Amino acid sequence: MNKSSFKYFYTLRVRYAEVDAQGIVFNAHYLTYFDCAITEYYREIKYDYYKEVKKTKKDFHVIKTILNYKKPILFDQKIDIGVRVSRLGNSSLNFELGIFKNNKKNLLAFGSVIQVYTDQLEKCATPLSKNFTSKIKKFEKIL
């Protein structure tokens, strides 16, 4: 996975509360980083996640995550989290994410998140909106 594979990055600095006694990011926080980056990706493509959930009563549910650790991420380190949509289905989408040293090409961790769009009233998968998919296709340059 190369940094050049991503068009969007979310940068953050590791906080003290996110590290273990050795000063290394505790493993569960990587998924929090992924979630924050995906939320910011939505903001980047001009998709108002919170407003849409309230309006449509439809929301995303994470059904699968994969996480690969390459090198430790340390307290106070700045990192760039790359986000891209690798697959856009009828009611689901796959995100690929990479965590890199800030302003460097060094890969620290990578993984994927699969989300399914769900009708919150009917409790079942529902098709992604055309407005949402068109925003992703335009941003990712998917035909």
N, C-alpha and C positions, 0 to 999 in steps of 0.2 A: 504494500500500500504506500503510495507516494503522496506527498503533500500537494503536488500539482494536480491530483485527481479531484480536488475539491474546489468549488467556487465560493463556498461560504465557510467562514471561521468565526467562532465565538471565543474570545480570549478572557481568561480569568486568572486570578492569583489564588493559590492554595492557602486556605485559612488554617489557623492553629487547631480549630475544632475538628478538622477533617483528617488529621494525622494521628498515627498511633505513637507509642512510646519511643519508637525509633525515628520519628520525624518523617515517616513515609505515609502517603495517603492510604487510609484504610480502604480495603477492597470494595466495600459497598458504596463508597462515595463516587466511584467511577460511573455507576449507573445514574447517580444524581447529576454528574457532569453531563452525561449524554442527554438526560431529560432537559436540563437547562439549555443546552445547545440546540436541541430540537425546537424548544419553545422560541428561542431567538431566531431560528431558521424560519419558523412560521411568521414571525414579525417581519423578517427580511423580505418575504414574498408578499407582504401586505395581507396576510390572513389573520384576522382578529379572532384568535382561538376562543377566548373567554366569551366574547359577544356572540359568536356562532353557537356555542354550546347552549347559552341561555335562550337564544332565539329558536333554534331548531330542535332542542332536546336530543341532540345527537352528540356523541363524544367518542374519542379514541380510547381504545384499551390496548395495552401492551400484552401481546400473547407469547412473545419469545424474545429473549435477549441472548447474545453471545458476546463474550468479553475475553480478549486475549491480552495478557500483561507482557510487555517486552522489557521495560526498564522502570525502576522506581521513580515515582513522582514525589517531590519533597516539599516540606513546608516552605511557604513564601515563594515557591517557584511559579513563574508565569507560564501558562500553557495555552496553546491554540487548539481548539477542537473543531475539526473539519466535519461537515455534515453534507451528505448528498442522498438523494432518493435513487436507489438502485433498481427498484421495481415498483410500478404503479398498477395495482390490480383494480378489480371492480369495487371491492369494499375494503381493501387493505393496501398498505404501502410498506416497503422495506427501506429502512435507513441504514446506510453504512457510515460509520464514524471513525475518525482517527484522532488520537491525542498526540500532539507534537510539542517539542520545546518551542517556546515563544520565539518567533522570527527565525526559526531553524527548521531543518528538514528531518531532524531526529524523531523517529516514531517511538513513542513511549507505550502506547496501548492502542488497540483497535477492536472494533466489534460491530454488531448489527442489532437493530431493534425492529421488530415487526409490530405494526399497529393495525388494528381492525376498527373500522368505523361502525359504531353501534347505535341503534335507536334505543334511547334510554327508557322509553315508555314500553315498548314492545319486547325489550331485552333480547334483541337479535341483530345480526349484522345487517347493514344497509349500504346501498351504493354511495360511494364518494360523490360529492356534488361536482357538477361540471365546472363551476366557478373555481373550486379548490384545485381540481386536477389541471385546469388550464393555467393557473398560477404556477404550479410546479413544472408543467411542461415548458412554459415560457422561460422560467428561471433556469431549468436544467437543460434547456434546448433539446427536449424530447419531441420527436415528430409525432 
